[in-house]
Amino acid sequence: MSVVRDGAGHEHPRVPLATIAREWLRIGIVGFGGPPAHISLLRRLCVERRGWISPQQFEDAIAATNLLPGPASTQLAIYSAWRLRGRTGALLGGVCFIAPGLALILGLAALFLGSPPDWIRGAGLGAGAAVAAVAVHAGLQLLGPLLRRTSSSALPRLALYALAGGAAAATIGPWLVLVLLGCGLIEVVWRRLRLPGLPALNPALVVAAATTTGGLGALAWVALKVGALSYGGGFVIVPLMQADAVHRYHWMTGSEFLNAVALGQVTPGPVLHTVAVVGYAAAGVGGGLLAALIAFAPSFSFVLLGADRFDRLLVNVGVRSFLDGAGPAALGAILGSAIPLGLAIDHAWQVGVLAGAAVLLFAGRIGVLFTLLAAGVAGTVAALAGAPL
């Protein structure tokens, strides 16, 4: 196999595009379990089985994509393909990674948001009831790593960022993005005052004003927020979408939004696919595809336009300072999102399902996928037993 040099100056095998399409499609199909599963599958393929990327290069890629807003594992999949065949490989690999889960979640959206039989509605209500527990679980999983890399002197400041994010997620969901950006910028300013030599943060994005009416413009803005301005893990997109989708534009009910979040958790690929369900509720299949296109576009743009500068990103103190502020705020937002998610529950029997899901996740240490499936089964049983839907 011939060897080529990528935009970063590294030599690597010239991998056929057909191989990239086949392997990234396979990962997109079997990639249940969120970012940890995606990273494991990509490492096994690119580092261990094929030797296309060195272990150090792969770890550096993980670190760089974690410094970017948006779905880090999707960006890692796009970047890994870029290392092998440049921009063409990145586009092909990214699309193949995203497409299977997107097709599946749009099909499920049509089923659950249409007029399904009662047992399917029950499954959706059961799985949706468990989502608040999943949100708390996702936030607590991020808490340990954050505490380990935070100095004791910085803990009070980062705790305030987390409280601000949690309060914003629970109360002003659509404007949470301003709190995330504000916490990041405050941390940059704080460190510049403490360390005058710190380089200024060079903003990569200019945020347009949000539309004030519903329709495709509003849908595009919601998708852009979750794709370009979310930090700290997939679940932070939930408070960014819920208030807009349910209360502001009335694209879906609270129960339907819970279904959307649950579908994003039980389908393969990135959790960001949830935005496609919101798009489907707003404007059918076309709306789902549009929302997905806009939400994933920043991830492609970051890699296509800046992958050869990822090495510099890793040592940019300004970027790290911003993420040290926005990251804790995002963690707080994930935990805070459990409040509006819990309040979206409509029926008393769903509270029992939520309690059972919490027991499975925290006491039984059962995974998210199995917990949501069990909650869906409980909902089906409740529906067949005549529980209100």
SVG drawing of the C-alpha trace seen along z (x, -y; Angstrom):
<svg xmlns="http://www.w3.org/2000/svg" viewBox="-57 -41 62 47">
<polyline fill="none" stroke="black" stroke-width="0.4" points="0.0,0.0 1.5,-3.4 2.3,-6.1 1.0,-9.7 1.6,-12.8 -1.4,-14.5 -2.0,-18.3 -0.3,-18.0 2.9,-16.6 2.4,-13.1 2.9,-10.0 0.2,-7.3 -1.0,-4.6 -3.1,-5.6 -6.3,-3.8 -8.9,-3.2 -12.1,-5.2 -14.1,-2.1 -12.4,-0.8 -13.2,-4.0 -16.8,-3.8 -17.2,-0.2 -15.4,-0.5 -17.0,-3.8 -20.4,-2.5 -19.9,0.6 -19.0,-1.6 -22.1,-3.7 -24.3,-0.6 -22.9,1.2 -22.0,-2.0 -24.4,-1.6 -23.4,-3.1 -22.4,-6.6 -18.9,-8.2 -17.0,-5.6 -18.2,-2.9 -17.4,-5.0 -13.9,-5.8 -13.2,-2.2 -14.4,-1.0 -12.3,-3.7 -9.2,-2.8 -9.6,0.9 -9.9,0.2 -7.4,-2.6 -4.7,-1.8 -4.9,1.8 -6.1,3.7 -4.9,1.7 -2.1,-0.4 -3.2,-3.4 -2.8,-5.9 -0.2,-5.6 -1.5,-5.4 -0.1,-8.8 -1.7,-10.4 -5.0,-8.9 -4.8,-10.1 -3.9,-13.6 -6.9,-13.5 -9.2,-12.6 -7.7,-15.5 -8.2,-18.0 -11.8,-17.0 -12.6,-17.3 -11.6,-20.9 -14.1,-21.6 -17.8,-22.3 -20.2,-19.7 -20.1,-15.9 -16.5,-14.9 -16.8,-11.3 -18.3,-12.3 -15.4,-14.8 -13.0,-12.0 -14.5,-9.8 -14.3,-12.6 -10.7,-13.4 -9.6,-9.8 -10.8,-9.5 -9.2,-12.9 -5.8,-11.5 -6.2,-8.7 -7.5,-10.4 -7.8,-14.2 -11.0,-16.1 -12.5,-13.5 -12.0,-10.8 -13.3,-13.1 -16.5,-13.8 -17.0,-10.1 -16.2,-8.7 -18.3,-11.3 -21.3,-10.6 -21.0,-6.9 -20.6,-7.1 -23.7,-9.4 -26.1,-7.9 -27.1,-4.6 -28.3,-6.1 -29.9,-9.0 -31.9,-6.8 -33.0,-4.6 -34.0,-7.5 -36.0,-9.2 -37.9,-5.9 -38.5,-5.6 -39.6,-9.3 -42.2,-8.5 -43.4,-5.6 -43.5,-7.3 -44.7,-10.7 -47.4,-9.4 -50.5,-7.5 -48.9,-4.3 -50.8,-1.6 -51.1,-1.9 -48.4,0.6 -45.9,-1.4 -47.1,-4.6 -46.6,-2.9 -43.0,-1.9 -42.3,-5.5 -43.8,-6.9 -41.9,-4.4 -38.5,-5.0 -39.2,-8.8 -39.9,-8.6 -36.4,-7.2 -34.7,-10.1 -34.4,-12.3 -32.4,-9.6 -30.2,-9.1 -29.4,-12.9 -28.3,-12.7 -26.3,-9.6 -24.6,-11.3 -23.7,-14.4 -22.2,-12.3 -20.1,-10.4 -18.4,-13.6 -18.0,-14.9 -15.2,-12.5 -12.8,-13.4 -13.5,-17.1 -12.7,-17.0 -9.5,-15.0 -8.1,-17.6 -9.1,-20.6 -6.9,-22.2 -8.3,-22.8 -7.9,-26.6 -10.1,-26.6 -12.9,-24.4 -15.0,-27.2 -14.9,-29.1 -15.8,-26.0 -18.6,-25.1 -20.1,-28.5 -20.0,-27.8 -21.7,-24.5 -24.4,-26.1 -25.0,-28.7 -25.3,-26.1 -27.7,-24.0 -29.9,-27.0 -30.0,-28.0 -30.9,-24.6 -33.7,-24.4 -35.1,-27.8 -34.0,-29.5 -33.2,-26.6 -33.1,-28.4 -30.6,-30.9 -28.3,-28.4 -25.8,-28.9 -25.2,-32.4 -24.4,-31.1 -22.0,-28.5 -20.2,-31.1 -20.2,-33.6 -18.6,-31.1 -16.0,-30.3 -15.2,-34.0 -15.1,-34.8 -12.5,-32.0 -10.4,-33.4 -10.6,-36.9 -9.8,-35.6 -6.7,-33.8 -5.6,-36.8 -5.8,-38.9 -3.8,-36.3 -1.4,-35.5 -0.9,-38.6 0.9,-36.7 -2.1,-34.5 -3.0,-34.8 -6.4,-36.1 -9.1,-33.7 -9.7,-34.0 -13.4,-33.3 -14.1,-30.8 -17.9,-31.4 -20.1,-34.4 -23.6,-33.7 -26.4,-35.2 -29.6,-36.5 -32.2,-33.8 -35.4,-34.0 -38.5,-35.1 -41.0,-33.0 -41.4,-29.3 -40.6,-27.6 -37.4,-26.5 -35.5,-29.6 -36.2,-28.8 -35.4,-25.1 -32.1,-26.0 -31.2,-28.2 -32.0,-25.4 -29.9,-22.9 -27.0,-25.4 -27.1,-25.9 -26.8,-22.2 -24.2,-21.5 -21.9,-24.4 -22.3,-25.8 -22.6,-22.8 -19.8,-21.8 -19.3,-19.0 -21.0,-15.9 -24.0,-14.9 -26.6,-15.5 -26.0,-19.2 -28.1,-19.5 -31.2,-18.5 -31.8,-21.8 -30.7,-23.7 -33.6,-22.1 -36.4,-21.4 -37.8,-24.8 -37.7,-25.8 -39.1,-22.5 -41.9,-22.2 -42.7,-25.6 -41.6,-28.2 -42.4,-26.8 -44.8,-23.9 -43.3,-21.4 -43.9,-18.6 -45.3,-17.8 -43.3,-17.3 -43.8,-13.5 -42.8,-13.5 -39.6,-15.3 -38.8,-12.7 -39.3,-10.1 -36.9,-12.0 -34.2,-12.0 -34.7,-8.3 -34.5,-7.5 -31.2,-9.4 -29.9,-7.2 -31.0,-3.8 -30.0,-4.2 -26.4,-3.8 -24.2,-6.8 -24.0,-10.2 -26.6,-11.5 -26.9,-14.6 -29.2,-12.5 -31.9,-13.6 -32.1,-16.9 -33.4,-15.0 -36.5,-13.9 -37.1,-17.6 -36.7,-18.5 -39.1,-15.7 -41.7,-17.0 -41.3,-20.6 -41.3,-19.8 -41.5,-16.1 -38.6,-14.1 -37.3,-17.2 -37.1,-19.0 -35.3,-16.1 -32.7,-16.0 -32.3,-19.8 -31.8,-19.8 -29.2,-17.0 -27.4,-18.7 -27.1,-22.0 -26.3,-20.3 -23.4,-18.2 -22.1,-20.9 -19.9,-22.5 -18.2,-19.2 -17.3,-18.7 -16.2,-22.4 -13.9,-22.1 -12.0,-19.2 -12.1,-20.2 -10.9,-23.7 -8.7,-23.2 -7.5,-19.6 -4.0,-20.5 -3.9,-23.0 -5.1,-20.6 -1.6,-20.3 -1.6,-24.0 -5.1,-23.8 -3.7,-21.4 -1.2,-23.9 -3.5,-27.0 -3.9,-28.2 -6.7,-30.5 -8.8,-27.7 -8.1,-25.5 -9.1,-28.4 -12.4,-28.8 -13.2,-25.1 -12.3,-25.1 -15.1,-27.6 -17.7,-26.3 -17.1,-22.7 -18.3,-22.9 -21.2,-25.0 -22.2,-22.3 -21.9,-19.6 -24.2,-21.7 -26.6,-22.1 -26.7,-18.3 -27.6,-17.8 -30.1,-20.7 -31.8,-19.4 -33.2,-16.6 -35.7,-19.1 -37.6,-20.0 -37.3,-16.5 -38.9,-15.2 -41.6,-17.8 -42.5,-16.7 -43.8,-13.4 -47.6,-13.3 -48.8,-10.2 -48.3,-8.8 -47.2,-5.4 -44.3,-7.0 -42.9,-8.2 -42.6,-4.6 -40.7,-3.8 -38.4,-6.8 -37.7,-5.5 -37.0,-2.0 -34.6,-3.4 -32.7,-5.3 -32.3,-2.1 -31.0,-0.2 -28.5,-3.0 -27.2,-3.9 -27.7,-0.9 -27.6,1.9 -25.0,0.1 -26.9,1.3 -26.0,-0.5 -28.1,-3.3 -29.2,-1.2 -30.5,1.7 -32.2,-0.7 -34.1,-2.5 -35.1,0.7 -36.3,2.0 -38.3,-1.2 -39.8,-0.8 -40.9,2.7 -42.4,1.5 -44.3,-1.2 -45.7,1.5 -46.8,3.6 -48.5,0.6 -50.3,-0.2 -51.5,3.3 -52.7,3.3 -54.9,0.2 -52.8,-2.5 -53.5,-6.1 -51.5,-7.2"/>
</svg>
